[in-house]
Amino acid sequence: MGWQSVNITSLSPDERLRLIADLWESLSQTPNVVPLTDAQREELDRRLDELERGEADGIPWDEVLRQVRRRQD
């Protein structure tokens, strides 16, 4: 099924979340093709610096999805 034939409003919340996950996964394969503004790049650099210094905790994408799905129930 091509993306043009998907009627997003007909998808269940779980199907939409799976679509988001699939889209995110496809973009993460080639991060260099995702356009960023200078402000977004600076914010990403700042957050990565915090993670590397141990000043922030990241949440794995799978955990984020679990939390969102729990809120839907």
Biopython code that builds the backbone (N, CA, C, O; Angstrom):
import numpy as np
from Bio.PDB.StructureBuilder import StructureBuilder

atoms = [
    (1, "MET", "N", (0.848, -1.178, 0.000)),
    (1, "MET", "CA", (0.000, 0.000, 0.000)),
    (1, "MET", "C", (0.888, 1.234, 0.000)),
    (1, "MET", "O", (1.782, 1.346, 0.839)),
    (2, "GLY", "N", (0.667, 2.140, -0.901)),
    (2, "GLY", "CA", (1.424, 3.384, -0.952)),
    (2, "GLY", "C", (0.904, 4.386, 0.062)),
    (2, "GLY", "O", (-0.233, 4.298, 0.525)),
    (3, "TRP", "N", (1.743, 5.321, 0.390)),
    (3, "TRP", "CA", (1.337, 6.312, 1.403)),
    (3, "TRP", "C", (0.176, 7.159, 0.922)),
    (3, "TRP", "O", (-0.601, 7.646, 1.743)),
    (4, "GLN", "N", (0.037, 7.347, -0.347)),
    (4, "GLN", "CA", (-1.029, 8.195, -0.866)),
    (4, "GLN", "C", (-2.397, 7.561, -0.701)),
    (4, "GLN", "O", (-3.404, 8.269, -0.714)),
    (5, "SER", "N", (-2.461, 6.238, -0.544)),
    (5, "SER", "CA", (-3.748, 5.578, -0.426)),
    (5, "SER", "C", (-4.187, 5.381, 1.022)),
    (5, "SER", "O", (-5.248, 4.806, 1.262)),
    (6, "VAL", "N", (-3.407, 5.836, 1.982)),
    (6, "VAL", "CA", (-3.745, 5.675, 3.392)),
    (6, "VAL", "C", (-4.659, 6.813, 3.834)),
    (6, "VAL", "O", (-4.309, 7.987, 3.717)),
    (7, "ASN", "N", (-5.826, 6.451, 4.340)),
    (7, "ASN", "CA", (-6.736, 7.430, 4.928)),
    (7, "ASN", "C", (-6.469, 7.431, 6.435)),
    (7, "ASN", "O", (-7.000, 6.591, 7.163)),
    (8, "ILE", "N", (-5.666, 8.351, 6.887)),
    (8, "ILE", "CA", (-5.206, 8.364, 8.278)),
    (8, "ILE", "C", (-6.372, 8.414, 9.261)),
    (8, "ILE", "O", (-6.308, 7.787, 10.318)),
    (9, "THR", "N", (-7.415, 9.135, 8.939)),
    (9, "THR", "CA", (-8.551, 9.254, 9.873)),
    (9, "THR", "C", (-9.291, 7.938, 10.050)),
    (9, "THR", "O", (-10.037, 7.780, 11.017)),
    (10, "SER", "N", (-9.102, 6.993, 9.141)),
    (10, "SER", "CA", (-9.769, 5.699, 9.290)),
    (10, "SER", "C", (-8.948, 4.723, 10.133)),
    (10, "SER", "O", (-9.435, 3.646, 10.477)),
    (11, "LEU", "N", (-7.714, 5.087, 10.468)),
    (11, "LEU", "CA", (-6.855, 4.213, 11.267)),
    (11, "LEU", "C", (-7.175, 4.341, 12.746)),
    (11, "LEU", "O", (-7.545, 5.413, 13.223)),
    (12, "SER", "N", (-7.031, 3.250, 13.457)),
    (12, "SER", "CA", (-7.190, 3.274, 14.915)),
    (12, "SER", "C", (-5.980, 3.990, 15.525)),
    (12, "SER", "O", (-4.956, 4.151, 14.860)),
    (13, "PRO", "N", (-6.093, 4.418, 16.776)),
    (13, "PRO", "CA", (-4.930, 5.043, 17.417)),
    (13, "PRO", "C", (-3.700, 4.133, 17.413)),
    (13, "PRO", "O", (-2.581, 4.603, 17.208)),
    (14, "ASP", "N", (-3.905, 2.832, 17.640)),
    (14, "ASP", "CA", (-2.771, 1.912, 17.633)),
    (14, "ASP", "C", (-2.148, 1.826, 16.242)),
    (14, "ASP", "O", (-0.925, 1.785, 16.112)),
    (15, "GLU", "N", (-2.973, 1.798, 15.213)),
    (15, "GLU", "CA", (-2.451, 1.761, 13.848)),
    (15, "GLU", "C", (-1.698, 3.043, 13.513)),
    (15, "GLU", "O", (-0.677, 3.005, 12.827)),
    (16, "ARG", "N", (-2.196, 4.167, 13.994)),
    (16, "ARG", "CA", (-1.507, 5.441, 13.758)),
    (16, "ARG", "C", (-0.153, 5.453, 14.436)),
    (16, "ARG", "O", (0.833, 5.919, 13.865)),
    (17, "LEU", "N", (-0.104, 4.937, 15.663)),
    (17, "LEU", "CA", (1.175, 4.884, 16.378)),
    (17, "LEU", "C", (2.160, 3.977, 15.655)),
    (17, "LEU", "O", (3.347, 4.292, 15.574)),
    (18, "ARG", "N", (1.675, 2.845, 15.126)),
    (18, "ARG", "CA", (2.562, 1.971, 14.366)),
    (18, "ARG", "C", (3.055, 2.658, 13.102)),
    (18, "ARG", "O", (4.205, 2.478, 12.702)),
    (19, "LEU", "N", (2.185, 3.447, 12.471)),
    (19, "LEU", "CA", (2.590, 4.193, 11.284)),
    (19, "LEU", "C", (3.666, 5.214, 11.644)),
    (19, "LEU", "O", (4.649, 5.368, 10.919)),
    (20, "ILE", "N", (3.478, 5.906, 12.761)),
    (20, "ILE", "CA", (4.490, 6.871, 13.221)),
    (20, "ILE", "C", (5.815, 6.155, 13.465)),
    (20, "ILE", "O", (6.873, 6.635, 13.060)),
    (21, "ALA", "N", (5.748, 5.014, 14.126)),
    (21, "ALA", "CA", (6.973, 4.257, 14.411)),
    (21, "ALA", "C", (7.656, 3.830, 13.116)),
    (21, "ALA", "O", (8.877, 3.918, 12.991)),
    (22, "ASP", "N", (6.857, 3.366, 12.152)),
    (22, "ASP", "CA", (7.430, 2.960, 10.866)),
    (22, "ASP", "C", (8.061, 4.142, 10.143)),
    (22, "ASP", "O", (9.151, 4.025, 9.582)),
    (23, "LEU", "N", (7.371, 5.283, 10.157)),
    (23, "LEU", "CA", (7.918, 6.487, 9.521)),
    (23, "LEU", "C", (9.210, 6.919, 10.202)),
    (23, "LEU", "O", (10.196, 7.241, 9.538)),
    (24, "TRP", "N", (9.194, 6.922, 11.531)),
    (24, "TRP", "CA", (10.385, 7.330, 12.282)),
    (24, "TRP", "C", (11.558, 6.402, 11.973)),
    (24, "TRP", "O", (12.687, 6.847, 11.768)),
    (25, "GLU", "N", (11.262, 5.101, 11.945)),
    (25, "GLU", "CA", (12.309, 4.131, 11.645)),
    (25, "GLU", "C", (12.883, 4.372, 10.262)),
    (25, "GLU", "O", (14.097, 4.301, 10.072)),
    (26, "SER", "N", (12.021, 4.656, 9.294)),
    (26, "SER", "CA", (12.513, 4.883, 7.933)),
    (26, "SER", "C", (13.373, 6.143, 7.860)),
    (26, "SER", "O", (14.358, 6.180, 7.122)),
    (27, "LEU", "N", (13.008, 7.173, 8.621)),
    (27, "LEU", "CA", (13.815, 8.398, 8.631)),
    (27, "LEU", "C", (15.126, 8.200, 9.384)),
    (27, "LEU", "O", (16.145, 8.791, 9.028)),
    (28, "SER", "N", (15.101, 7.377, 10.413)),
    (28, "SER", "CA", (16.327, 7.179, 11.197)),
    (28, "SER", "C", (17.386, 6.411, 10.409)),
    (28, "SER", "O", (18.563, 6.421, 10.769)),
    (29, "GLN", "N", (16.969, 5.752, 9.343)),
    (29, "GLN", "CA", (17.923, 5.047, 8.493)),
    (29, "GLN", "C", (18.806, 6.029, 7.718)),
    (29, "GLN", "O", (19.950, 5.712, 7.390)),
    (30, "THR", "N", (18.281, 7.211, 7.429)),
    (30, "THR", "CA", (19.017, 8.235, 6.668)),
    (30, "THR", "C", (18.800, 9.610, 7.302)),
    (30, "THR", "O", (18.140, 10.464, 6.710)),
    (31, "PRO", "N", (19.346, 9.831, 8.492)),
    (31, "PRO", "CA", (19.088, 11.095, 9.200)),
    (31, "PRO", "C", (19.575, 12.330, 8.441)),
    (31, "PRO", "O", (19.083, 13.435, 8.671)),
    (32, "ASN", "N", (20.521, 12.149, 7.554)),
    (32, "ASN", "CA", (21.058, 13.296, 6.822)),
    (32, "ASN", "C", (20.061, 13.884, 5.829)),
    (32, "ASN", "O", (20.282, 14.991, 5.337)),
    (33, "VAL", "N", (18.980, 13.187, 5.519)),
    (33, "VAL", "CA", (17.998, 13.716, 4.572)),
    (33, "VAL", "C", (16.891, 14.512, 5.264)),
    (33, "VAL", "O", (16.057, 15.125, 4.598)),
    (34, "VAL", "N", (16.881, 14.505, 6.591)),
    (34, "VAL", "CA", (15.867, 15.248, 7.344)),
    (34, "VAL", "C", (16.354, 16.681, 7.519)),
    (34, "VAL", "O", (17.357, 16.918, 8.192)),
    (35, "PRO", "N", (15.642, 17.648, 6.911)),
    (35, "PRO", "CA", (16.085, 19.036, 7.015)),
    (35, "PRO", "C", (15.872, 19.588, 8.426)),
    (35, "PRO", "O", (14.833, 19.361, 9.044)),
    (36, "LEU", "N", (16.861, 20.308, 8.915)),
    (36, "LEU", "CA", (16.782, 20.944, 10.233)),
    (36, "LEU", "C", (17.089, 22.431, 10.097)),
    (36, "LEU", "O", (17.918, 22.851, 9.290)),
    (37, "THR", "N", (16.388, 23.209, 10.918)),
    (37, "THR", "CA", (16.739, 24.625, 10.982)),
    (37, "THR", "C", (17.994, 24.759, 11.850)),
    (37, "THR", "O", (18.377, 23.809, 12.532)),
    (38, "ASP", "N", (18.623, 25.910, 11.827)),
    (38, "ASP", "CA", (19.789, 26.138, 12.688)),
    (38, "ASP", "C", (19.395, 25.999, 14.156)),
    (38, "ASP", "O", (20.148, 25.436, 14.951)),
    (39, "ALA", "N", (18.221, 26.509, 14.516)),
    (39, "ALA", "CA", (17.764, 26.427, 15.910)),
    (39, "ALA", "C", (17.549, 24.972, 16.334)),
    (39, "ALA", "O", (17.898, 24.601, 17.454)),
    (40, "GLN", "N", (16.983, 24.150, 15.456)),
    (40, "GLN", "CA", (16.782, 22.736, 15.778)),
    (40, "GLN", "C", (18.123, 22.027, 15.938)),
    (40, "GLN", "O", (18.301, 21.228, 16.857)),
    (41, "ARG", "N", (19.054, 22.317, 15.055)),
    (41, "ARG", "CA", (20.382, 21.697, 15.142)),
    (41, "ARG", "C", (21.077, 22.106, 16.447)),
    (41, "ARG", "O", (21.697, 21.268, 17.103)),
    (42, "GLU", "N", (20.981, 23.363, 16.821)),
    (42, "GLU", "CA", (21.586, 23.827, 18.077)),
    (42, "GLU", "C", (20.955, 23.130, 19.277)),
    (42, "GLU", "O", (21.660, 22.740, 20.209)),
    (43, "GLU", "N", (19.624, 22.970, 19.262)),
    (43, "GLU", "CA", (18.942, 22.301, 20.366)),
    (43, "GLU", "C", (19.342, 20.832, 20.444)),
    (43, "GLU", "O", (19.568, 20.312, 21.537)),
    (44, "LEU", "N", (19.431, 20.171, 19.323)),
    (44, "LEU", "CA", (19.874, 18.782, 19.313)),
    (44, "LEU", "C", (21.303, 18.653, 19.848)),
    (44, "LEU", "O", (21.600, 17.750, 20.630)),
    (45, "ASP", "N", (22.174, 19.553, 19.426)),
    (45, "ASP", "CA", (23.551, 19.541, 19.930)),
    (45, "ASP", "C", (23.576, 19.758, 21.441)),
    (45, "ASP", "O", (24.326, 19.092, 22.155)),
    (46, "ARG", "N", (22.757, 20.690, 21.925)),
    (46, "ARG", "CA", (22.702, 20.960, 23.366)),
    (46, "ARG", "C", (22.247, 19.727, 24.128)),
    (46, "ARG", "O", (22.828, 19.376, 25.154)),
    (47, "ARG", "N", (21.206, 19.069, 23.626)),
    (47, "ARG", "CA", (20.681, 17.875, 24.301)),
    (47, "ARG", "C", (21.684, 16.723, 24.254)),
    (47, "ARG", "O", (21.846, 16.004, 25.240)),
    (48, "LEU", "N", (22.352, 16.545, 23.127)),
    (48, "LEU", "CA", (23.365, 15.498, 23.051)),
    (48, "LEU", "C", (24.507, 15.763, 24.021)),
    (48, "LEU", "O", (25.018, 14.837, 24.652)),
    (49, "ASP", "N", (24.907, 17.020, 24.140)),
    (49, "ASP", "CA", (25.957, 17.374, 25.099)),
    (49, "ASP", "C", (25.522, 17.027, 26.518)),
    (49, "ASP", "O", (26.320, 16.502, 27.295)),
    (50, "GLU", "N", (24.254, 17.316, 26.872)),
    (50, "GLU", "CA", (23.738, 16.982, 28.200)),
    (50, "GLU", "C", (23.781, 15.476, 28.436)),
    (50, "GLU", "O", (24.202, 15.021, 29.500)),
    (51, "LEU", "N", (23.349, 14.710, 27.448)),
    (51, "LEU", "CA", (23.378, 13.250, 27.582)),
    (51, "LEU", "C", (24.800, 12.747, 27.780)),
    (51, "LEU", "O", (25.044, 11.892, 28.631)),
    (52, "GLU", "N", (25.736, 13.270, 27.002)),
    (52, "GLU", "CA", (27.125, 12.824, 27.100)),
    (52, "GLU", "C", (27.748, 13.179, 28.439)),
    (52, "GLU", "O", (28.610, 12.455, 28.935)),
    (53, "ARG", "N", (27.317, 14.289, 29.027)),
    (53, "ARG", "CA", (27.822, 14.696, 30.344)),
    (53, "ARG", "C", (27.077, 13.996, 31.478)),
    (53, "ARG", "O", (27.432, 14.165, 32.645)),
    (54, "GLY", "N", (26.045, 13.209, 31.147)),
    (54, "GLY", "CA", (25.273, 12.512, 32.178)),
    (54, "GLY", "C", (24.298, 13.411, 32.900)),
    (54, "GLY", "O", (23.856, 13.079, 34.000)),
    (55, "GLU", "N", (23.951, 14.535, 32.315)),
    (55, "GLU", "CA", (23.049, 15.498, 32.952)),
    (55, "GLU", "C", (21.592, 15.281, 32.560)),
    (55, "GLU", "O", (20.713, 15.958, 33.093)),
    (56, "ALA", "N", (21.314, 14.363, 31.651)),
    (56, "ALA", "CA", (19.946, 14.109, 31.208)),
    (56, "ALA", "C", (19.789, 12.624, 30.908)),
    (56, "ALA", "O", (20.733, 11.949, 30.495)),
    (57, "ASP", "N", (18.596, 12.146, 31.122)),
    (57, "ASP", "CA", (18.296, 10.751, 30.809)),
    (57, "ASP", "C", (17.415, 10.696, 29.577)),
    (57, "ASP", "O", (16.409, 11.401, 29.494)),
    (58, "GLY", "N", (17.782, 9.876, 28.638)),
    (58, "GLY", "CA", (16.954, 9.677, 27.453)),
    (58, "GLY", "C", (15.953, 8.559, 27.703)),
    (58, "GLY", "O", (16.142, 7.727, 28.590)),
    (59, "ILE", "N", (14.896, 8.548, 26.918)),
    (59, "ILE", "CA", (13.893, 7.496, 27.003)),
    (59, "ILE", "C", (13.875, 6.785, 25.659)),
    (59, "ILE", "O", (13.677, 7.420, 24.623)),
    (60, "PRO", "N", (14.082, 5.469, 25.665)),
    (60, "PRO", "CA", (14.045, 4.731, 24.398)),
    (60, "PRO", "C", (12.678, 4.859, 23.728)),
    (60, "PRO", "O", (11.652, 4.935, 24.404)),
    (61, "TRP", "N", (12.672, 4.884, 22.386)),
    (61, "TRP", "CA", (11.444, 5.062, 21.621)),
    (61, "TRP", "C", (10.399, 4.010, 21.983)),
    (61, "TRP", "O", (9.213, 4.328, 22.065)),
    (62, "ASP", "N", (10.821, 2.757, 22.201)),
    (62, "ASP", "CA", (9.867, 1.711, 22.565)),
    (62, "ASP", "C", (9.145, 2.043, 23.863)),
    (62, "ASP", "O", (7.952, 1.774, 23.997)),
    (63, "GLU", "N", (9.858, 2.624, 24.815)),
    (63, "GLU", "CA", (9.241, 3.011, 26.082)),
    (63, "GLU", "C", (8.267, 4.158, 25.886)),
    (63, "GLU", "O", (7.197, 4.170, 26.495)),
    (64, "VAL", "N", (8.618, 5.116, 25.052)),
    (64, "VAL", "CA", (7.704, 6.225, 24.748)),
    (64, "VAL", "C", (6.409, 5.674, 24.170)),
    (64, "VAL", "O", (5.325, 6.080, 24.588)),
    (65, "LEU", "N", (6.508, 4.764, 23.223)),
    (65, "LEU", "CA", (5.302, 4.162, 22.629)),
    (65, "LEU", "C", (4.481, 3.420, 23.671)),
    (65, "LEU", "O", (3.255, 3.524, 23.670)),
    (66, "ARG", "N", (5.130, 2.672, 24.563)),
    (66, "ARG", "CA", (4.400, 1.963, 25.624)),
    (66, "ARG", "C", (3.641, 2.943, 26.498)),
    (66, "ARG", "O", (2.485, 2.699, 26.847)),
    (67, "GLN", "N", (4.277, 4.044, 26.854)),
    (67, "GLN", "CA", (3.616, 5.034, 27.706)),
    (67, "GLN", "C", (2.414, 5.654, 27.007)),
    (67, "GLN", "O", (1.368, 5.851, 27.624)),
    (68, "VAL", "N", (2.560, 5.960, 25.729)),
    (68, "VAL", "CA", (1.446, 6.544, 24.970)),
    (68, "VAL", "C", (0.304, 5.556, 24.868)),
    (68, "VAL", "O", (-0.858, 5.916, 25.053)),
    (69, "ARG", "N", (0.632, 4.325, 24.576)),
    (69, "ARG", "CA", (-0.421, 3.293, 24.448)),
    (69, "ARG", "C", (-1.139, 3.044, 25.771)),
    (69, "ARG", "O", (-2.348, 2.810, 25.785)),
    (70, "ARG", "N", (-0.408, 3.093, 26.879)),
    (70, "ARG", "CA", (-1.039, 2.917, 28.192)),
    (70, "ARG", "C", (-2.042, 4.027, 28.469)),
    (70, "ARG", "O", (-3.098, 3.783, 29.051)),
    (71, "ARG", "N", (-1.718, 5.233, 28.057)),
    (71, "ARG", "CA", (-2.624, 6.368, 28.281)),
    (71, "ARG", "C", (-3.902, 6.255, 27.463)),
    (71, "ARG", "O", (-4.939, 6.808, 27.831)),
    (72, "GLN", "N", (-3.818, 5.530, 26.346)),
    (72, "GLN", "CA", (-4.995, 5.359, 25.497)),
    (72, "GLN", "C", (-5.982, 4.354, 26.084)),
    (72, "GLN", "O", (-7.178, 4.417, 25.798)),
    (73, "ASP", "N", (-5.490, 3.439, 26.895)),
    (73, "ASP", "CA", (-6.366, 2.397, 27.460)),
    (73, "ASP", "C", (-7.235, 2.903, 28.578)),
    (73, "ASP", "O", (-8.018, 2.141, 29.144)),
]
sb = StructureBuilder()
sb.init_structure("model")
sb.init_model(0)
sb.init_chain("A")
sb.init_seg("    ")
for serial, (resi, resn, name, xyz) in enumerate(atoms, 1):
    if name == "N":
        sb.init_residue(resn, " ", resi, " ")
    sb.init_atom(name, np.array(xyz, "f"), 0.0, 1.0, " ", f" {name:<3s}", serial, name[0])
structure = sb.get_structure()
